Amino acid sequence: MCCTQFARDAVDRKTKKRNLSVARAKYIYYYLAEKGVEKKRMKYEGLRRKFPLGGEAKFDRRVEIVITNITPNKE
């Protein structure tokens, strides 16, 4: 993975495409699916540099998870 200072998104070293934010979000999506979360209950989105934290670019390498609904177990 590699960041570029003024680009809209960083370059994924594996694919050489400028879609690193999407790749990170997709990785987390599949990780959670592997752990048992149903795919139909999730979605992922790469937001590129829309919401920077400010400061150095290294601090903007993050994935945020938004939980919109919690369903209690029916046991």
N, C-alpha and C positions, 0 to 999 in steps of 0.2 A: 504494500500500500504506500502511496506517496501523495503528499499534499502539494498543492500549487497555490501560491499566495493570492493571485487575483482571478483565478478561474472560478467558474460556477460550481464545479465539483472536482474532487481530486481524482487521480488516475489509479485504477486498480492494476497493480503490477502483473497479476496473473492474466487478466484479459486484455490489458492495454487500453481499456475503455474508460471514459470519464464518467463513471457511475458508482463511485465508491460509496456514497451514502445509501444508494439502493442496495448494493451488495451487502453492506453491514446490516441493514434492516432485514433483508432476505435471510441472512445467516441466522439471526435471532429468531425469525419466524419458524424456520425449519428446526432449530434447536428446541423451541417450545413444543412444536408438533411431535418431535421425537420423544419428549418427556411426557406426552399424553394429552396435551391441549388440542382440542379439535380444530382443524384448519378452518372450518366454516365459521368458527367463532373469532377468527383473527384476520387481520390484514396488515400489510406493511407498505411503507411509503418512504422514499428517499427525499429529504427536504433540501439537499445540497447546502448552500450557505444562507438560507433564509432567516435563520435564527441564531446568529453567532453569539457566543458568550462574551466576546471582546478579549482584548489582550492578544496573546500569541496564538497562532493557528493551531498549535499542538493541543490546546485546551478545547477545541471544537470537535475533537474526535470522540463522539459519543453517540449512544443510541438511547432514545427516550421511549419508555413504554407507557402508554396511556390506558388505564383500565376504566372502561365506561359502564360496566355492569358486573356485579358479583351475584351469582345465583347460589343460594344456600344448597348444601347437599340434602337430598331427600332420602335419608336412610332410616 
